[in-house]
């Protein structure tokens, strides 16, 4: 990355935006399926920014323009053309197991990459670049400051200083001899906050930066008289050792910093039992285009008559095939006479029972595969009938589904 000496604005990174627009305009996206447009967006467009985001905060205007171009490209196939979005962009940012498509929130990704620099300042004190920065800003690598000086400094340093509180939240300690960890200001006793957050009255100045070892008696017990009057939370006894205190990153299983764990921590995404539904959707064994179709169905965002009416597109919600008053997703794929071969459940339970084969039909893989292909082709033939006037017999549709399932 070039060294930036002037004020950072949209024009500074206009070259990146031009590169993104050049990629999007060069692809013949009108002939690409939704799946392929998603893959290109995730693997090409969003990665263009990664290199620049590792050392600086990209202006929000650049990120917003790229997000807008990606939205238009995914839903319409043309970067500058707006078309109806089936699912909210905020939902697409979510993990696949949380109901999203796994695209990155560029703002959070930028912060996660910058947090990696700050972690390096702490964890690699012998690196030349770390020693230069510590010397320039007069910092001590043996302790963690509560705030970083940012009044005077480079643009990169000011950005890193702003996200320093987020880095502190992820730093935890394994206590050894207690000579490194500060009793009041380092996060070692609770899950979220240092002990100073639980102080019932001002901490004496002589104790503020004292290490844990200062509060331990010669017998290895807490010296309660030094801090009992200031704390409103109980702390458990420590198993002290002769080894040094060890710092680790709380958001990863290994204890080492990873950009992925920092991104997930910033996004505050969690997976619960209800999200197991999406696990079965994305682990369906078949073509990616059908998995993506199942995702759209699971979001209840197929462009049925009822969905178009909800978006104020068209005034008729009735089914063009059977005349039912409301054509929603469940009607189009299950309850319409042209597709009525399944059971009376709500949309998500109906999909989950079939994707998990809870009906206990023989041949687990064959049934789950058949189910995915069936609703995919039923939607295809519904559109053929509605938009092109093509009508096929049930036997023809069954044969089409059977042949495509056997191909998989």
C-alpha positions in Angstrom: 0.0 0.0 0.0 1.3 3.5 -0.8 2.0 5.8 2.1 -0.8 8.4 2.5 0.3 11.9 3.5 -2.8 13.9 2.5 -6.3 13.8 3.9 -8.1 10.6 3.1 -11.4 10.9 1.2 -13.4 9.1 -1.5 -11.0 10.4 -4.2 -8.1 8.7 -2.5 -9.5 5.2 -3.2 -11.5 6.1 -6.3 -9.1 3.7 -8.2 -10.6 0.7 -6.2 -14.1 1.7 -7.1 -13.2 2.1 -10.8 -11.7 -1.4 -10.7 -14.9 -2.9 -9.2 -17.0 -1.1 -11.8 -14.7 -2.4 -14.6 -15.1 -6.0 -13.4 -18.9 -5.7 -13.1 -19.3 -4.1 -16.5 -17.0 -6.7 -18.1 -19.1 -9.7 -17.1 -22.0 -10.7 -19.2 -24.1 -10.9 -16.1 -27.5 -11.0 -17.8 -26.7 -14.6 -18.8 -25.4 -15.6 -15.4 -27.6 -17.3 -12.9 -28.1 -15.9 -9.4 -25.7 -18.5 -8.0 -22.9 -17.5 -10.3 -23.5 -13.8 -9.6 -23.2 -14.5 -5.9 -20.0 -16.5 -6.3 -18.4 -13.7 -8.4 -19.5 -11.1 -5.9 -18.1 -13.0 -2.9 -14.9 -14.3 -4.5 -13.9 -11.4 -6.7 -15.6 -8.1 -5.9 -15.4 -8.2 -2.1 -11.8 -9.4 -2.1 -10.6 -6.4 -4.2 -10.8 -4.3 -1.0 -9.1 -6.8 1.3 -5.6 -5.6 0.5 -6.3 -2.0 1.1 -8.4 -2.6 4.2 -5.5 -4.3 6.0 -3.7 -1.0 6.7 -6.3 1.7 6.5 -10.0 2.6 7.1 -11.7 2.8 3.7 -14.1 5.8 3.5 -17.7 4.9 4.0 -18.6 6.4 0.7 -16.4 3.9 -1.2 -17.8 1.0 0.8 -21.4 2.1 0.3 -20.9 2.5 -3.5 -19.4 -1.0 -3.7 -22.2 -2.5 -1.6 -24.7 -0.8 -3.9 -23.0 -2.1 -7.0 -23.0 -5.6 -5.6 -26.7 -5.4 -4.7 -27.6 -4.3 -8.2 -25.4 -6.9 -9.8 -26.8 -9.8 -7.6 -30.4 -9.0 -8.1 -30.5 -7.5 -11.6 -27.3 -8.7 -13.3 -26.3 -5.1 -14.1 -24.2 -3.0 -11.7 -26.0 0.3 -12.4 -29.5 -1.1 -12.7 -31.9 -1.3 -9.7 -34.2 -4.3 -9.5 -36.4 -5.8 -6.8 -34.3 -7.4 -4.0 -35.7 -10.7 -2.8 -34.0 -10.5 0.6 -32.7 -7.6 2.7 -29.1 -6.8 2.3 -28.6 -7.0 6.1 -29.9 -10.6 6.0 -27.4 -11.5 3.2 -24.6 -10.4 5.5 -25.5 -13.2 8.0 -23.7 -16.5 8.1 -25.2 -19.2 6.0 -26.1 -21.1 9.2 -27.9 -18.0 10.4 -30.0 -17.7 7.3 -27.7 -15.5 5.2 -25.4 -16.0 2.2 -22.1 -15.4 4.0 -21.3 -12.1 2.2 -19.0 -9.9 4.2 -20.1 -6.6 5.8 -17.2 -4.5 4.4 -17.2 -2.0 7.4 -16.9 -4.8 10.0 -14.3 -6.7 7.8 -12.3 -3.5 7.6 -12.3 -3.2 11.4 -11.4 -6.9 11.9 -8.4 -6.5 9.6 -7.2 -3.4 11.4 -7.6 -5.3 14.8 -5.0 -7.7 13.4 -2.4 -4.9 13.3 -3.2 -4.0 16.9 -2.9 -7.6 18.0 0.5 -7.7 16.3 1.6 -4.7 18.4 0.9 -6.7 21.5 1.8 -10.3 20.5 4.9 -9.6 18.4 6.9 -7.1 20.4 10.2 -8.1 18.8 9.1 -7.4 15.3 10.9 -4.4 13.7 7.7 -2.6 12.7 6.3 -3.0 16.2 9.4 -1.6 17.8 9.3 1.4 15.5 5.7 2.2 16.4 6.1 1.6 20.1 9.2 3.9 20.1 7.4 6.6 18.0 4.3 6.7 20.2 6.3 6.0 23.5 4.4 2.9 24.5 5.4 0.1 26.8 5.0 -3.4 25.3 4.9 -5.1 28.7 1.5 -3.6 29.7 -1.8 -2.8 27.8 -2.7 0.8 27.8 -6.4 1.6 28.3 -6.4 4.1 25.4 -3.9 4.8 22.7 -2.6 8.3 21.9 -4.1 9.6 18.7 -3.9 13.4 18.7 -0.7 13.2 16.7 0.0 10.3 14.4 -0.5 8.8 11.0 -3.9 8.1 9.6 -3.4 4.3 10.1 -2.4 4.8 13.7 -5.5 7.0 14.5 -7.8 4.4 12.9 -6.1 1.6 15.0 -6.4 3.7 18.1 -10.2 4.1 17.6 -10.8 0.3 17.5 -8.4 -0.4 20.5 -11.4 -0.8 22.9 -12.8 -3.6 20.7 -9.4 -5.3 20.8 -9.3 -5.1 24.6 -12.7 -6.8 24.9 -11.2 -9.9 23.2 -8.0 -10.1 25.3 -8.1 -12.6 28.2 -5.4 -13.9 30.5 -4.2 -17.2 31.9 -2.7 -16.3 35.2 0.8 -17.7 36.1 2.9 -15.8 38.6 0.7 -12.7 38.3 3.6 -10.3 37.5 2.2 -9.1 34.1 -1.5 -8.8 34.5 -2.9 -5.7 36.2 -5.4 -6.4 38.9 -7.9 -3.6 38.1 -7.5 -2.9 34.4 -6.8 -6.2 32.6 -9.6 -8.6 31.8 -8.9 -11.7 33.8 -11.6 -12.3 36.4 -14.9 -11.9 34.5 -16.2 -12.7 31.0 -16.6 -9.2 29.7 -15.2 -6.4 31.9 -12.0 -5.7 34.0 -12.5 -5.4 37.8 -12.4 -1.6 37.8 -15.9 -1.7 36.2 -17.2 -3.3 39.4 -15.5 -0.9 41.9 -17.9 0.6 44.4 -15.7 3.6 45.0 -12.6 5.3 43.5 -9.6 3.0 43.4 -6.5 4.3 45.3 -4.0 5.8 43.0 -1.2 3.5 44.3 -3.3 0.5 43.3 -4.5 1.5 39.9 -1.6 -0.1 37.8 -0.6 -2.8 40.4 -0.2 -6.4 39.1 -2.1 -9.4 40.6 1.0 -10.6 42.5 0.8 -7.4 44.6 -2.6 -8.6 46.0 -1.4 -12.2 46.9 0.0 -13.1 50.3 3.2 -15.2 50.8 0.9 -18.2 51.4 -0.7 -17.8 48.0 -4.1 -16.5 49.2 -5.8 -13.2 48.4 -4.8 -10.2 50.5 -8.4 -9.2 51.0 -7.7 -6.1 53.1 -6.2 -4.4 50.0 -9.3 -4.5 47.8 -12.4 -6.0 49.6 -13.8 -2.6 50.4 -13.7 -1.5 46.7 -15.3 -4.6 44.9 -19.0 -5.4 44.5 -18.3 -8.8 42.8 -16.7 -12.0 44.1 -13.5 -13.3 42.6 -12.5 -16.9 42.9 -9.1 -18.1 44.3 -6.2 -18.4 41.9 -4.0 -21.4 41.2 -0.7 -19.5 40.9 2.4 -21.0 39.2 6.0 -20.0 38.5 5.2 -19.5 34.8 4.6 -16.1 33.2 1.1 -14.9 32.6 -0.2 -15.8 29.1 -2.4 -13.6 27.0 -4.9 -15.2 24.5 -7.7 -14.2 22.2 -11.0 -15.1 23.7 -13.0 -15.4 20.5 -11.0 -18.3 18.9 -10.7 -21.9 20.1 -7.0 -21.9 19.7 -6.4 -18.7 21.6 -4.7 -17.1 18.7 -6.0 -14.1 16.8 -7.8 -14.7 13.5 -9.6 -12.2 11.3 -12.6 -14.5 11.1 -13.1 -14.7 14.8 -12.7 -10.9 15.1 -15.3 -10.4 12.3 -17.8 -12.7 14.0 -17.2 -11.0 17.4 -17.9 -7.6 15.8 -21.0 -8.8 13.9 -22.3 -10.4 17.1 -23.7 -13.3 15.1 -24.6 -16.5 17.1 -26.0 -19.8 16.0 -29.0 -21.2 17.9 -31.0 -24.4 17.6 -33.5 -22.9 15.2 -30.7 -22.2 12.8 -30.2 -25.9 12.3 -32.9 -25.5 9.6 -30.4 -23.6 7.5 -27.8 -26.3 8.0 -30.0 -28.9 6.3 -30.6 -26.4 3.5 -26.9 -25.7 2.8 -25.9 -29.4 3.3 -28.4 -30.6 0.7 -26.4 -32.7 -1.7 -27.0 -31.4 -5.1 -26.3 -28.5 -7.5 -25.6 -25.1 -5.9 -28.3 -23.4 -7.9 -30.9 -25.7 -6.2 -29.4 -25.0 -2.8 -29.7 -21.3 -3.4 -33.3 -21.8 -4.6 -34.1 -23.7 -1.3 -32.6 -20.8 0.6 -35.0 -18.3 -1.2 -37.9 -20.7 -0.4 -36.8 -20.9 3.2 -36.8 -17.1 3.4 -40.3 -17.1 1.9 -39.3 -14.7 -0.8 -40.3 -16.4 -4.0 -42.0 -13.9 -6.4 -45.4 -15.4 -6.0 -48.6 -13.3 -6.6 -48.9 -12.7 -2.8 -45.3 -11.6 -2.5 -45.6 -9.2 -5.5 -48.8 -7.8 -4.0 -47.1 -7.2 -0.6 -44.4 -5.2 -2.5 -47.2 -3.2 -4.3 -46.4 -4.8 -7.6 -49.7 -5.9 -9.1 -53.2 -5.9 -7.6 -54.1 -9.6 -8.0 -53.0 -12.2 -5.4 -55.0 -15.1 -6.9 -53.3 -18.2 -8.4 -53.4 -18.2 -12.2 -53.4 -22.0 -12.4 -56.3 -22.9 -10.0 -57.9 -19.6 -9.1 -57.1 -19.8 -5.4 -57.5 -16.4 -3.8 -54.0 -16.2 -2.5 -50.9 -17.7 -4.1 -48.1 -17.7 -1.6 -45.0 -19.9 -1.5 -46.6 -22.9 0.2 -49.5 -22.8 -2.3 -47.3 -22.5 -5.3 -45.1 -25.4 -4.3 -47.4 -27.7 -2.3 -51.1 -26.8 -2.1 -51.9 -25.9 -5.7 -53.5 -28.9 -7.6 -50.5 -28.8 -9.9 -48.2 -29.4 -7.0 -50.3 -31.0 -4.3 -48.3 -34.1 -3.4 -47.1 -33.2 0.2 -48.4 -32.8 3.7 -50.1 -30.1 5.7 -47.3 -28.3 7.6 -46.1 -24.7 7.7 -43.5 -23.8 5.2 -40.3 -24.2 7.3 -41.5 -27.5 9.0 -42.5 -28.9 5.6 -39.1 -28.2 4.2 -37.2 -29.4 7.3 -39.2 -32.7 7.5 -38.3 -33.5 3.9 -34.7 -32.2 4.0 -34.1 -34.4 7.1 -36.2 -37.2 5.8 -38.3 -37.4 9.0 -40.9 -39.3 7.0 -38.4 -42.2 7.2 -38.6 -43.0 3.5 -36.0 -45.6 2.3 -32.9 -44.1 0.7 -32.1 -41.0 2.7 -30.0 -39.3 0.0 -32.5 -40.1 -2.8 -35.5 -38.7 -1.0 -33.8 -35.4 0.2 -32.4 -35.0 -3.3 -35.8 -35.7 -4.9 -37.5 -33.2 -2.6 -35.1 -30.4 -3.5 -35.3 -31.1 -7.3 -39.1 -31.4 -7.1 -39.9 -28.0 -5.6 -37.2 -26.4 -7.8 -38.9 -27.8 -11.0 -42.4 -27.2 -9.7 -41.5 -23.5 -9.5 -40.0 -23.6 -12.9 -43.1 -25.1 -14.5 -45.3 -22.7 -12.6 -43.4 -19.8 -14.2 -43.6 -21.4 -17.6 -47.4 -21.6 -17.3 -47.8 -18.1 -15.9 -45.4 -16.2 -18.2 -45.3 -18.3 -21.4 -48.6 -20.2 -21.3 -46.9 -23.6 -21.3 -49.0 -26.3 -19.8 -47.7 -29.8 -19.2 -49.3 -32.9 -17.9 -48.5 -34.3 -14.4 -46.8 -37.3 -16.0 -44.5 -35.0 -18.0 -43.5 -33.0 -14.9 -42.9 -36.2 -12.9 -40.6 -37.6 -15.7 -38.7 -34.3 -15.8 -38.2 -34.4 -12.0 -37.1 -38.0 -12.1 -34.6 -37.5 -14.9 -33.0 -34.5 -13.2 -32.8 -36.3 -9.9 -31.1 -39.3 -11.5 -28.5 -36.9 -13.1 -27.5 -35.7 -9.7 
